[in-house]
Each structure stands twice: as structure tokens, then as C-alpha cells.
């Protein structure tokens, strides 16, 4: 199995992530099969010039099978797909929750890998219109990827996985290899439980500023958007120190808004609990 020319099957090719990874695979030298069950998804695939192949036909010859389906059905889909995979093939999922929860069907001779995009950094130095337009990644703006693979996977197999990962999320700066648990700590805990929550909190605060305090919306947005930039670069990169008065306001915000025990989200039991809720499970199986 050469990392240069592979046979890749995308299961769920007509979904949101399936369409994204398929666009990049279509530009590659790999031999790609696109599988999609829903009629609407099949229309989306065909509209971009890709043919539909039945899953039962696509999977058995694939070096890498990408499951681009919702997390809540990954277990069921993997149970149908894994038995059909050839020995030595790689099952690649795009989010760590199902792998961490022990939902994926396993075979001793099939390697499991997970790869999640970091999305273009807020600190990315964008120089083209294409880079500015690509906020998600996978089109014009470079991004990093964090991945995990079975501990006993041979180096050559990991190289094959990385070749496909770099293709589906291109342009890729680097692929960072971690454990499945570490990837689950990164998402959901670090980036969804914390970063995305803070994003929604900022939106709520903007709404209160405009609709409760009565500040003109454009003035509020101008102040917030600029200060988000300086807050991130000061806090995360140490670009400049916050002023003494700002530090007092920061501490007031922490005391008023954040619970004292918030760091419990990094406990294993809390991680298990939130992933179980996300996957609509009674409990994870790990």
C-alpha cells in the first residue's frame, strides 16, 4: 500500500463533512469511491461531478475507509462496514467521541484512526482573498490537524493515514499525533465546552449591550471585535500586558461569571459524561 496512490472510500459522501473531504479527494491522485444512502445527499454528490458507489462495493477494496457520518450513527455504520474491510485497511473517523466511547466495531487486522481539523488559527497571517474567505479550513487557508491511531499501528500504516489526512483537510501545516483520550480532551472539553461556549457568551453579552444597555449596535460590534483580537493575543501569546485597571475588571468578571470548580471539566468522569450526552448514550463503554 503506497501513500502516493491509494484507494479511498468515503461513506456519507453527501453530508456536510463528506462533501468537504470529497472535494479535496477529488483533486488528488487517489482512487476514490463516494458512497451515500440518502437521495438528497446523492444529488449533492452528483452535482459536483462525482459518481455514487454502493457501500458494499466501495469498502472491500479500499485502503482507507472514511466514515463521514454523524457521530450518533458511527457505531451502527461501523458494524456494517468493518466486517467488509480488507485486512490491513484503515478505518478513519473525523471526530474522537465515538472512538473514545468505544462505539466503533473492531477487527484485529483493521487499524482505527481519528483525525480532526483545528480550523485556521485566529493568528494565521492571511495574505490572499481565498485565505480570508476560508474560516473553516480545507479550502484556501492552512490549518493544523490533530490525529490519533491505534498504538500498535506500524509506522508505514500511520504514514498512509497521514497522507489521506493531509489530503482531506488540505492545505495542512502539520499533523499532531496524540492518543484518542487526548483528542477527546481537546474536543469537546477544550474547544467546545470552553472556547465555543465563550463565543456564545460573547454573543449574548453583545446582545445585552445593545438591547438592554442601549449602546448603538455598530459601536458595540466595533469595540467588541477589536478587543476580542487584543484579548486573545495578550492572553494567549503575551503580546502585551493588560493594564492594571483591566486586570481588576478581568478578576471581577471571573468572580462574577465563572464557577470556582469549573476545572472539574477536565476530570475523566466529566469527560465521560459530556460525551455520553453528545452521543445520546447512557454511558461510554471505555
TORKOL-4160 file (C-alpha; in steps of 0.2 Angstrom, whole numbers, padded with zeros to 4 digits, m for minus):
286
<pt num="1" X="0000" Y="0000" Z="0000"/>
<pt num="2" X="0008" Y="0016" Z="m0006"/>
<pt num="3" X="0004" Y="0033" Z="0002"/>
<pt num="4" X="0005" Y="0041" Z="m0015"/>
<pt num="5" X="m0009" Y="0032" Z="m0024"/>
<pt num="6" X="m0022" Y="0024" Z="m0013"/>
<pt num="7" X="m0040" Y="0018" Z="m0014"/>
<pt num="8" X="m0051" Y="0028" Z="m0003"/>
<pt num="9" X="m0070" Y="0025" Z="0001"/>
<pt num="10" X="m0080" Y="0040" Z="0008"/>
<pt num="11" X="m0095" Y="0033" Z="0017"/>
<pt num="12" X="m0108" Y="0048" Z="0019"/>
<pt num="13" X="m0100" Y="0057" Z="0005"/>
<pt num="14" X="m0116" Y="0068" Z="0003"/>
<pt num="15" X="m0116" Y="0075" Z="0021"/>
<pt num="16" X="m0108" Y="0091" Z="0027"/>
<pt num="17" X="m0091" Y="0084" Z="0031"/>
<pt num="18" X="m0092" Y="0071" Z="0017"/>
<pt num="19" X="m0094" Y="0084" Z="0004"/>
<pt num="20" X="m0079" Y="0094" Z="0011"/>
<pt num="21" X="m0067" Y="0080" Z="0012"/>
<pt num="22" X="m0073" Y="0073" Z="m0005"/>
<pt num="23" X="m0069" Y="0090" Z="m0014"/>
<pt num="24" X="m0051" Y="0088" Z="m0009"/>
<pt num="25" X="m0050" Y="0070" Z="m0013"/>
<pt num="26" X="m0057" Y="0073" Z="m0030"/>
<pt num="27" X="m0042" Y="0084" Z="m0033"/>
<pt num="28" X="m0030" Y="0071" Z="m0028"/>
<pt num="29" X="m0021" Y="0056" Z="m0037"/>
<pt num="30" X="m0030" Y="0044" Z="m0026"/>
<pt num="31" X="m0044" Y="0032" Z="m0032"/>
<pt num="32" X="m0059" Y="0037" Z="m0023"/>
<pt num="33" X="m0076" Y="0029" Z="m0021"/>
<pt num="34" X="m0091" Y="0040" Z="m0015"/>
<pt num="35" X="m0105" Y="0031" Z="m0005"/>
<pt num="36" X="m0121" Y="0040" Z="0001"/>
<pt num="37" X="m0138" Y="0032" Z="0005"/>
<pt num="38" X="m0149" Y="0047" Z="0006"/>
<pt num="39" X="m0157" Y="0053" Z="m0011"/>
<pt num="40" X="m0153" Y="0072" Z="m0007"/>
<pt num="41" X="m0135" Y="0068" Z="m0002"/>
<pt num="42" X="m0133" Y="0058" Z="m0018"/>
<pt num="43" X="m0139" Y="0073" Z="m0028"/>
<pt num="44" X="m0126" Y="0084" Z="m0020"/>
<pt num="45" X="m0113" Y="0072" Z="m0024"/>
<pt num="46" X="m0118" Y="0070" Z="m0042"/>
<pt num="47" X="m0120" Y="0089" Z="m0044"/>
<pt num="48" X="m0101" Y="0091" Z="m0041"/>
<pt num="49" X="m0097" Y="0078" Z="m0054"/>
<pt num="50" X="m0094" Y="0063" Z="m0043"/>
<pt num="51" X="m0101" Y="0046" Z="m0046"/>
<pt num="52" X="m0110" Y="0036" Z="m0032"/>
<pt num="53" X="m0104" Y="0019" Z="m0027"/>
<pt num="54" X="m0114" Y="0007" Z="m0016"/>
<pt num="55" X="m0105" Y="0005" Z="0001"/>
<pt num="56" X="m0104" Y="m0014" Z="m0001"/>
<pt num="57" X="m0094" Y="m0011" Z="m0017"/>
<pt num="58" X="m0084" Y="0003" Z="m0011"/>
<pt num="59" X="m0077" Y="m0004" Z="0005"/>
<pt num="60" X="m0070" Y="m0021" Z="0001"/>
<pt num="61" X="m0056" Y="m0014" Z="m0010"/>
<pt num="62" X="m0052" Y="0002" Z="0000"/>
<pt num="63" X="m0035" Y="0005" Z="0008"/>
<pt num="64" X="m0044" Y="0019" Z="0019"/>
<pt num="65" X="m0062" Y="0020" Z="0023"/>
<pt num="66" X="m0068" Y="0037" Z="0029"/>
<pt num="67" X="m0084" Y="0037" Z="0039"/>
<pt num="68" X="m0091" Y="0054" Z="0036"/>
<pt num="69" X="m0107" Y="0051" Z="0045"/>
<pt num="70" X="m0115" Y="0059" Z="0061"/>
<pt num="71" X="m0107" Y="0054" Z="0077"/>
<pt num="72" X="m0123" Y="0046" Z="0084"/>
<pt num="73" X="m0124" Y="0033" Z="0070"/>
<pt num="74" X="m0105" Y="0029" Z="0069"/>
<pt num="75" X="m0107" Y="0014" Z="0079"/>
<pt num="76" X="m0121" Y="0006" Z="0068"/>
<pt num="77" X="m0112" Y="0011" Z="0052"/>
<pt num="78" X="m0095" Y="0004" Z="0058"/>
<pt num="79" X="m0104" Y="m0013" Z="0062"/>
<pt num="80" X="m0109" Y="m0014" Z="0044"/>
<pt num="81" X="m0093" Y="m0008" Z="0036"/>
<pt num="82" X="m0079" Y="m0015" Z="0047"/>
<pt num="83" X="m0083" Y="m0034" Z="0043"/>
<pt num="84" X="m0081" Y="m0029" Z="0024"/>
<pt num="85" X="m0064" Y="m0021" Z="0025"/>
<pt num="86" X="m0049" Y="m0029" Z="0018"/>
<pt num="87" X="m0035" Y="m0035" Z="0030"/>
<pt num="88" X="m0023" Y="m0020" Z="0034"/>
<pt num="89" X="m0035" Y="m0007" Z="0029"/>
<pt num="90" X="m0038" Y="0009" Z="0040"/>
<pt num="91" X="m0055" Y="0015" Z="0047"/>
<pt num="92" X="m0054" Y="0034" Z="0048"/>
<pt num="93" X="m0066" Y="0044" Z="0058"/>
<pt num="94" X="m0067" Y="0063" Z="0059"/>
<pt num="95" X="m0071" Y="0065" Z="0077"/>
<pt num="96" X="m0065" Y="0057" Z="0093"/>
<pt num="97" X="m0081" Y="0055" Z="0103"/>
<pt num="98" X="m0087" Y="0038" Z="0096"/>
<pt num="99" X="m0069" Y="0031" Z="0096"/>
<pt num="100" X="m0067" Y="0037" Z="0114"/>
<pt num="101" X="m0084" Y="0030" Z="0119"/>
<pt num="102" X="m0080" Y="0013" Z="0112"/>
<pt num="103" X="m0094" Y="0013" Z="0099"/>
<pt num="104" X="m0084" Y="0008" Z="0084"/>
<pt num="105" X="m0084" Y="m0010" Z="0078"/>
<pt num="106" X="m0066" Y="m0018" Z="0079"/>
<pt num="107" X="m0056" Y="m0031" Z="0070"/>
<pt num="108" X="m0038" Y="m0036" Z="0074"/>
<pt num="109" X="m0032" Y="m0033" Z="0056"/>
<pt num="110" X="m0041" Y="m0017" Z="0054"/>
<pt num="111" X="m0032" Y="m0001" Z="0060"/>
<pt num="112" X="m0043" Y="0013" Z="0068"/>
<pt num="113" X="m0038" Y="0031" Z="0066"/>
<pt num="114" X="m0046" Y="0048" Z="0070"/>
<pt num="115" X="m0042" Y="0065" Z="0063"/>
<pt num="116" X="m0050" Y="0081" Z="0067"/>
<pt num="117" X="m0046" Y="0098" Z="0059"/>
<pt num="118" X="m0040" Y="0113" Z="0070"/>
<pt num="119" X="m0048" Y="0125" Z="0058"/>
<pt num="120" X="m0037" Y="0140" Z="0053"/>
<pt num="121" X="m0029" Y="0149" Z="0068"/>
<pt num="122" X="m0035" Y="0166" Z="0073"/>
<pt num="123" X="m0017" Y="0171" Z="0072"/>
<pt num="124" X="m0015" Y="0165" Z="0054"/>
<pt num="125" X="m0006" Y="0178" Z="0044"/>
<pt num="126" X="m0018" Y="0178" Z="0029"/>
<pt num="127" X="m0012" Y="0186" Z="0013"/>
<pt num="128" X="m0025" Y="0181" Z="0000"/>
<pt num="129" X="m0044" Y="0183" Z="m0003"/>
<pt num="130" X="m0045" Y="0164" Z="m0003"/>
<pt num="131" X="m0037" Y="0163" Z="0014"/>
<pt num="132" X="m0048" Y="0176" Z="0021"/>
<pt num="133" X="m0064" Y="0168" Z="0014"/>
<pt num="134" X="m0060" Y="0151" Z="0022"/>
<pt num="135" X="m0064" Y="0152" Z="0040"/>
<pt num="136" X="m0067" Y="0133" Z="0042"/>
<pt num="137" X="m0052" Y="0126" Z="0033"/>
<pt num="138" X="m0050" Y="0113" Z="0019"/>
<pt num="139" X="m0050" Y="0126" Z="0005"/>
<pt num="140" X="m0039" Y="0141" Z="0005"/>
<pt num="141" X="m0032" Y="0144" Z="0022"/>
<pt num="142" X="m0019" Y="0132" Z="0030"/>
<pt num="143" X="m0024" Y="0123" Z="0046"/>
<pt num="144" X="m0016" Y="0110" Z="0058"/>
<pt num="145" X="m0024" Y="0093" Z="0061"/>
<pt num="146" X="m0024" Y="0083" Z="0077"/>
<pt num="147" X="m0025" Y="0064" Z="0075"/>
<pt num="148" X="m0024" Y="0048" Z="0084"/>
<pt num="149" X="m0021" Y="0030" Z="0078"/>
<pt num="150" X="m0020" Y="0013" Z="0086"/>
<pt num="151" X="m0005" Y="0011" Z="0097"/>
<pt num="152" X="0001" Y="m0004" Z="0088"/>
<pt num="153" X="m0001" Y="0003" Z="0071"/>
<pt num="154" X="0015" Y="0001" Z="0060"/>
<pt num="155" X="0024" Y="0017" Z="0055"/>
<pt num="156" X="0020" Y="0014" Z="0037"/>
<pt num="157" X="0002" Y="0012" Z="0041"/>
<pt num="158" X="0002" Y="0029" Z="0050"/>
<pt num="159" X="0011" Y="0037" Z="0035"/>
<pt num="160" X="m0003" Y="0031" Z="0024"/>
<pt num="161" X="m0016" Y="0038" Z="0036"/>
<pt num="162" X="m0007" Y="0055" Z="0037"/>
<pt num="163" X="m0006" Y="0055" Z="0018"/>
<pt num="164" X="m0025" Y="0054" Z="0017"/>
<pt num="165" X="m0027" Y="0066" Z="0032"/>
<pt num="166" X="m0017" Y="0079" Z="0023"/>
<pt num="167" X="m0027" Y="0077" Z="0008"/>
<pt num="168" X="m0044" Y="0078" Z="0015"/>
<pt num="169" X="m0040" Y="0094" Z="0026"/>
<pt num="170" X="m0028" Y="0102" Z="0014"/>
<pt num="171" X="m0019" Y="0114" Z="0015"/>
<pt num="172" X="m0012" Y="0106" Z="0031"/>
<pt num="173" X="0003" Y="0114" Z="0041"/>
<pt num="174" X="0006" Y="0099" Z="0052"/>
<pt num="175" X="m0002" Y="0084" Z="0059"/>
<pt num="176" X="m0001" Y="0082" Z="0078"/>
<pt num="177" X="m0002" Y="0064" Z="0084"/>
<pt num="178" X="m0010" Y="0061" Z="0101"/>
<pt num="179" X="m0020" Y="0047" Z="0110"/>
<pt num="180" X="m0039" Y="0045" Z="0107"/>
<pt num="181" X="m0042" Y="0051" Z="0125"/>
<pt num="182" X="m0031" Y="0067" Z="0122"/>
<pt num="183" X="m0040" Y="0071" Z="0106"/>
<pt num="184" X="m0057" Y="0069" Z="0116"/>
<pt num="185" X="m0050" Y="0081" Z="0129"/>
<pt num="186" X="m0046" Y="0094" Z="0115"/>
<pt num="187" X="m0063" Y="0091" Z="0108"/>
<pt num="188" X="m0075" Y="0093" Z="0116"/>
<pt num="189" X="m0068" Y="0099" Z="0133"/>
<pt num="190" X="m0055" Y="0112" Z="0127"/>
<pt num="191" X="m0063" Y="0119" Z="0111"/>
<pt num="192" X="m0082" Y="0116" Z="0113"/>
<pt num="193" X="m0085" Y="0116" Z="0131"/>
<pt num="194" X="m0074" Y="0131" Z="0134"/>
<pt num="195" X="m0069" Y="0140" Z="0118"/>
<pt num="196" X="m0086" Y="0138" Z="0109"/>
<pt num="197" X="m0096" Y="0142" Z="0125"/>
<pt num="198" X="m0086" Y="0158" Z="0127"/>
<pt num="199" X="m0090" Y="0163" Z="0109"/>
<pt num="200" X="m0109" Y="0161" Z="0113"/>
<pt num="201" X="m0106" Y="0170" Z="0129"/>
<pt num="202" X="m0099" Y="0185" Z="0119"/>
<pt num="203" X="m0114" Y="0185" Z="0108"/>
<pt num="204" X="m0125" Y="0185" Z="0122"/>
<pt num="205" X="m0115" Y="0199" Z="0130"/>
<pt num="206" X="m0116" Y="0209" Z="0114"/>
<pt num="207" X="m0135" Y="0207" Z="0113"/>
<pt num="208" X="m0136" Y="0214" Z="0131"/>
<pt num="209" X="m0125" Y="0228" Z="0127"/>
<pt num="210" X="m0136" Y="0233" Z="0113"/>
<pt num="211" X="m0154" Y="0228" Z="0118"/>
<pt num="212" X="m0153" Y="0231" Z="0137"/>
<pt num="213" X="m0140" Y="0244" Z="0139"/>
<pt num="214" X="m0144" Y="0253" Z="0123"/>
<pt num="215" X="m0127" Y="0255" Z="0115"/>
<pt num="216" X="m0128" Y="0258" Z="0096"/>
<pt num="217" X="m0125" Y="0241" Z="0088"/>
<pt num="218" X="m0111" Y="0246" Z="0076"/>
<pt num="219" X="m0102" Y="0255" Z="0090"/>
<pt num="220" X="m0104" Y="0239" Z="0101"/>
<pt num="221" X="m0098" Y="0227" Z="0087"/>
<pt num="222" X="m0083" Y="0239" Z="0083"/>
<pt num="223" X="m0077" Y="0239" Z="0102"/>
<pt num="224" X="m0080" Y="0220" Z="0104"/>
<pt num="225" X="m0072" Y="0214" Z="0088"/>
<pt num="226" X="m0057" Y="0224" Z="0091"/>
<pt num="227" X="m0055" Y="0219" Z="0109"/>
<pt num="228" X="m0058" Y="0201" Z="0106"/>
<pt num="229" X="m0042" Y="0202" Z="0095"/>
<pt num="230" X="m0032" Y="0211" Z="0108"/>
<pt num="231" X="m0038" Y="0200" Z="0122"/>
<pt num="232" X="m0033" Y="0184" Z="0113"/>
<pt num="233" X="m0016" Y="0190" Z="0108"/>
<pt num="234" X="m0012" Y="0197" Z="0125"/>
<pt num="235" X="m0019" Y="0182" Z="0135"/>
<pt num="236" X="m0013" Y="0168" Z="0123"/>
<pt num="237" X="0003" Y="0175" Z="0116"/>
<pt num="238" X="0009" Y="0188" Z="0129"/>
<pt num="239" X="0009" Y="0201" Z="0115"/>
<pt num="240" X="0006" Y="0215" Z="0128"/>
<pt num="241" X="0002" Y="0215" Z="0147"/>
<pt num="242" X="m0016" Y="0220" Z="0152"/>
<pt num="243" X="m0017" Y="0237" Z="0161"/>
<pt num="244" X="m0019" Y="0237" Z="0180"/>
<pt num="245" X="m0037" Y="0243" Z="0178"/>
<pt num="246" X="m0041" Y="0229" Z="0165"/>
<pt num="247" X="m0034" Y="0216" Z="0177"/>
<pt num="248" X="m0046" Y="0222" Z="0190"/>
<pt num="249" X="m0060" Y="0220" Z="0178"/>
<pt num="250" X="m0054" Y="0203" Z="0172"/>
<pt num="251" X="m0054" Y="0197" Z="0190"/>
<pt num="252" X="m0072" Y="0204" Z="0193"/>
<pt num="253" X="m0078" Y="0195" Z="0178"/>
<pt num="254" X="m0070" Y="0179" Z="0184"/>
<pt num="255" X="m0078" Y="0181" Z="0201"/>
<pt num="256" X="m0095" Y="0185" Z="0194"/>
<pt num="257" X="m0097" Y="0174" Z="0179"/>
<pt num="258" X="m0086" Y="0158" Z="0182"/>
<pt num="259" X="m0089" Y="0145" Z="0195"/>
<pt num="260" X="m0075" Y="0141" Z="0207"/>
<pt num="261" X="m0075" Y="0122" Z="0202"/>
<pt num="262" X="m0075" Y="0125" Z="0183"/>
<pt num="263" X="m0059" Y="0115" Z="0181"/>
<pt num="264" X="m0068" Y="0099" Z="0185"/>
<pt num="265" X="m0072" Y="0098" Z="0166"/>
<pt num="266" X="m0055" Y="0090" Z="0164"/>
<pt num="267" X="m0060" Y="0076" Z="0176"/>
<pt num="268" X="m0062" Y="0059" Z="0167"/>
<pt num="269" X="m0079" Y="0057" Z="0174"/>
<pt num="270" X="m0085" Y="0074" Z="0167"/>
<pt num="271" X="m0077" Y="0070" Z="0150"/>
<pt num="272" X="m0086" Y="0053" Z="0150"/>
<pt num="273" X="m0102" Y="0062" Z="0155"/>
<pt num="274" X="m0102" Y="0075" Z="0142"/>
<pt num="275" X="m0098" Y="0063" Z="0128"/>
<pt num="276" X="m0112" Y="0051" Z="0133"/>
<pt num="277" X="m0124" Y="0066" Z="0132"/>
<pt num="278" X="m0117" Y="0071" Z="0115"/>
<pt num="279" X="m0119" Y="0053" Z="0108"/>
<pt num="280" X="m0136" Y="0051" Z="0117"/>
<pt num="281" X="m0129" Y="0036" Z="0127"/>
<pt num="282" X="m0132" Y="0031" Z="0145"/>
<pt num="283" X="m0113" Y="0029" Z="0147"/>
<pt num="284" X="m0097" Y="0027" Z="0137"/>
<pt num="285" X="m0090" Y="0009" Z="0135"/>
<pt num="286" X="m0072" Y="0013" Z="0138"/>
